[in-house]
C-alpha cells in the first residue's frame, strides 16, 4: 500500500509542476515573447464614446521587467514611444483612447520602478513578485507627466492623415477623412528606459533584450454598434542562438530597421508570409467578415508631403477566394491590403469576393523594398486575423492559419499558376 501511495503522490506532483512551453522559433505561437504586436488599432477621435482599442501587456515572469511601447501609423511611420515598468507577474491594460483623447489630459500608463515608488503606490507588487529599481527610469521617464494638449492634437493629426507638428508639418498616415486614428503598436523588452524607437541607432544593440516573458491580448471596441472583437496579441520570440534569428541576411521581424539592414541585430523571429482565413457573409453573420492585415513593406518609412503617397500600394503574390464547393476566384487584379496595417471588409469594394461563404488563400509576398538575401526575393512577413460579426449581437475573431514563414519562404503558386514578375497567373 505504501508503494502505491508514493507512486500516486509522485504522479500528483508531476501534474502540478510548471512545465516549459514548447515554443519554436519561426512559428507563430501564443507563448511568452520578447516582442508583442498589436496588429491594428483604431480610435474615433471625433466621438469620445466611439470606437477604441484596448490591449494588455502581461509579465509571465516573477522578475520585474521593462517594456518599450511604440505607436506606428498605418503607413508605418513611428510617432509616440514610452516605457512601461512591470513587476513580477504584473499586467498593464492600456486604452489607446487615453493617448488620443483631447477632452482631458491624455495620460501615458502610470508605472514606476522601486526607486520612484518606495511605497508601492504606483506599481504595487504581490507576494510572489519582484520589484526593483531601474535607475535609468528615475530622471524624466517614470512616472510620466500627462501629455500636453498640443502634443495630443499633433498625435491625432499624425494618425488621421493630417499635417502634424510631429512630422514638422508633413504627413504619416492615409487621409481617409473619417477622424479615426489608425495604426499598429509594438512592445519590446528592454534593459533600461529609453526614448529611442525601433530603427534608431543602438536601439537593438544596446537596449532590447531577448527576455521571452511578455504576453497579452487586444480588443477593438465599438460601443455604438454594441460589438467588440479581440484575440491574443502577436507574440514574437527572440533568441540569441537560433540561426533563424542570428544569421546576417536572414529574415527577422525588425530586419529592415536594423542599423545595418538585415544583420539580425534584433534577434526577433519573422512572421508568416502565406495565410489562410475563413469568411462568412450572410445568415447569422449579417455583419460579414473583416480581415485585419498587418504587413512588412521591407523598407523604413518616414514622414512625407501631405497630398502625396509615400510609396506604391503593397500588392501580393497570390490572392484566391474559394467557396464551399471549392470554386476558386482569383483576386490578383486588386490591392486590398495596400498599407502596413488595415481592416478590410470581405466582399466590400476593396476585397471584391463574389462568394458568401468560403475561405481566402493569401500569399502576401511582394517586391516592394529590399529583402534579405538568404530568402526568396519576394518574401515578406505579415499577420492576418479575421472577425466575423453578427451586427449588434456578437463577433468572433481569430488569427489566420500560417502556411509559410517569411524566414523559410520559397516561391510557388497554387493550382498550377505560373509565377511571372513576382505574381501568380
Secondary structure in CASP SS format (residue, H / E / C, confidence):
PFRMAT SS
TARGET T0000
AUTHOR 0000-0000-0000
METHOD secondary structure of the structure
MODEL  1
X C 1.00
X H 1.00
X H 1.00
X H 1.00
X H 1.00
X H 1.00
X H 1.00
X H 1.00
X H 1.00
X H 1.00
X H 1.00
X H 1.00
X H 1.00
X H 1.00
X H 1.00
X H 1.00
X C 1.00
X C 1.00
X C 1.00
X C 1.00
X C 1.00
X C 1.00
X C 1.00
X C 1.00
X C 1.00
X C 1.00
X C 1.00
X C 1.00
X C 1.00
X C 1.00
X C 1.00
X C 1.00
X E 1.00
X C 1.00
X E 1.00
X E 1.00
X E 1.00
X E 1.00
X E 1.00
X E 1.00
X E 1.00
X E 1.00
X E 1.00
X E 1.00
X C 1.00
X C 1.00
X C 1.00
X C 1.00
X C 1.00
X C 1.00
X C 1.00
X E 1.00
X E 1.00
X E 1.00
X E 1.00
X E 1.00
X E 1.00
X E 1.00
X E 1.00
X C 1.00
X C 1.00
X C 1.00
X C 1.00
X C 1.00
X E 1.00
X E 1.00
X E 1.00
X E 1.00
X E 1.00
X E 1.00
X E 1.00
X E 1.00
X E 1.00
X C 1.00
X C 1.00
X C 1.00
X C 1.00
X E 1.00
X E 1.00
X E 1.00
X E 1.00
X E 1.00
X E 1.00
X E 1.00
X E 1.00
X E 1.00
X C 1.00
X C 1.00
X C 1.00
X C 1.00
X E 1.00
X E 1.00
X E 1.00
X E 1.00
X E 1.00
X C 1.00
X H 1.00
X H 1.00
X H 1.00
X H 1.00
X C 1.00
X C 1.00
X C 1.00
X C 1.00
X C 1.00
X C 1.00
X C 1.00
X C 1.00
X C 1.00
X C 1.00
X C 1.00
X C 1.00
X C 1.00
X H 1.00
X H 1.00
X H 1.00
X C 1.00
X C 1.00
X C 1.00
X C 1.00
X C 1.00
X C 1.00
X C 1.00
X C 1.00
X C 1.00
X C 1.00
X C 1.00
X C 1.00
X C 1.00
X C 1.00
X C 1.00
X C 1.00
X C 1.00
X C 1.00
X H 1.00
X H 1.00
X H 1.00
X C 1.00
X C 1.00
X C 1.00
X C 1.00
X C 1.00
X C 1.00
X C 1.00
X C 1.00
X C 1.00
X C 1.00
X C 1.00
X H 1.00
X H 1.00
X H 1.00
X H 1.00
X H 1.00
X H 1.00
X H 1.00
X H 1.00
X H 1.00
X H 1.00
X H 1.00
X C 1.00
X C 1.00
X C 1.00
X C 1.00
X C 1.00
X H 1.00
X H 1.00
X H 1.00
X C 1.00
X C 1.00
X C 1.00
X E 1.00
X C 1.00
X C 1.00
X C 1.00
X C 1.00
X C 1.00
X C 1.00
X C 1.00
X C 1.00
X E 1.00
X E 1.00
X E 1.00
X E 1.00
X E 1.00
X E 1.00
X E 1.00
X E 1.00
X E 1.00
X E 1.00
X E 1.00
X C 1.00
X C 1.00
X C 1.00
X C 1.00
X C 1.00
X C 1.00
X C 1.00
X C 1.00
X C 1.00
X C 1.00
X C 1.00
X C 1.00
X H 1.00
X H 1.00
X H 1.00
X H 1.00
X H 1.00
X E 1.00
X C 1.00
X C 1.00
X C 1.00
X C 1.00
X C 1.00
X E 1.00
X E 1.00
X C 1.00
X E 1.00
X E 1.00
X E 1.00
X E 1.00
X E 1.00
X E 1.00
X H 1.00
X H 1.00
X H 1.00
X C 1.00
X E 1.00
X E 1.00
X E 1.00
X E 1.00
X E 1.00
X E 1.00
X C 1.00
X E 1.00
X E 1.00
X E 1.00
X C 1.00
X E 1.00
X C 1.00
X C 1.00
X C 1.00
X C 1.00
X H 1.00
X H 1.00
X H 1.00
X H 1.00
X C 1.00
X C 1.00
X C 1.00
X C 1.00
X C 1.00
X C 1.00
X C 1.00
X C 1.00
X H 1.00
X H 1.00
X H 1.00
X C 1.00
X C 1.00
X C 1.00
X C 1.00
X C 1.00
X C 1.00
X C 1.00
X C 1.00
X C 1.00
X C 1.00
X E 1.00
X C 1.00
X C 1.00
X C 1.00
X E 1.00
X E 1.00
X E 1.00
X E 1.00
X E 1.00
X E 1.00
X E 1.00
X E 1.00
X E 1.00
X C 1.00
X E 1.00
X C 1.00
X C 1.00
X E 1.00
X C 1.00
X C 1.00
X E 1.00
X E 1.00
X E 1.00
X E 1.00
X E 1.00
X E 1.00
X E 1.00
X E 1.00
X C 1.00
X C 1.00
X C 1.00
X C 1.00
X C 1.00
X C 1.00
X C 1.00
X C 1.00
X E 1.00
X C 1.00
X C 1.00
X C 1.00
X C 1.00
X C 1.00
X C 1.00
X C 1.00
X C 1.00
X C 1.00
X C 1.00
X C 1.00
X C 1.00
X C 1.00
X E 1.00
X E 1.00
X E 1.00
X E 1.00
X E 1.00
X E 1.00
X C 1.00
X C 1.00
X C 1.00
X C 1.00
X E 1.00
X E 1.00
X E 1.00
X C 1.00
X C 1.00
X C 1.00
X C 1.00
X C 1.00
X C 1.00
X C 1.00
X C 1.00
X C 1.00
X C 1.00
X E 1.00
X E 1.00
X E 1.00
X E 1.00
X E 1.00
X C 1.00
X C 1.00
X C 1.00
X C 1.00
X C 1.00
X C 1.00
X C 1.00
X C 1.00
X C 1.00
X C 1.00
X C 1.00
X E 1.00
X E 1.00
X E 1.00
X E 1.00
X E 1.00
X E 1.00
X E 1.00
X C 1.00
X C 1.00
X C 1.00
X C 1.00
X C 1.00
X C 1.00
X C 1.00
X C 1.00
X C 1.00
X C 1.00
X C 1.00
X C 1.00
X C 1.00
X C 1.00
X C 1.00
X C 1.00
X C 1.00
X C 1.00
X E 1.00
X E 1.00
X E 1.00
X E 1.00
X E 1.00
X E 1.00
X E 1.00
X E 1.00
X E 1.00
X C 1.00
X C 1.00
X C 1.00
X E 1.00
X E 1.00
X E 1.00
X E 1.00
X E 1.00
X E 1.00
X C 1.00
X E 1.00
X E 1.00
X E 1.00
X E 1.00
X E 1.00
X H 1.00
X H 1.00
X H 1.00
X C 1.00
X C 1.00
X C 1.00
X C 1.00
X C 1.00
X H 1.00
X H 1.00
X H 1.00
X C 1.00
X C 1.00
X E 1.00
X E 1.00
X C 1.00
X C 1.00
X E 1.00
X E 1.00
X C 1.00
END
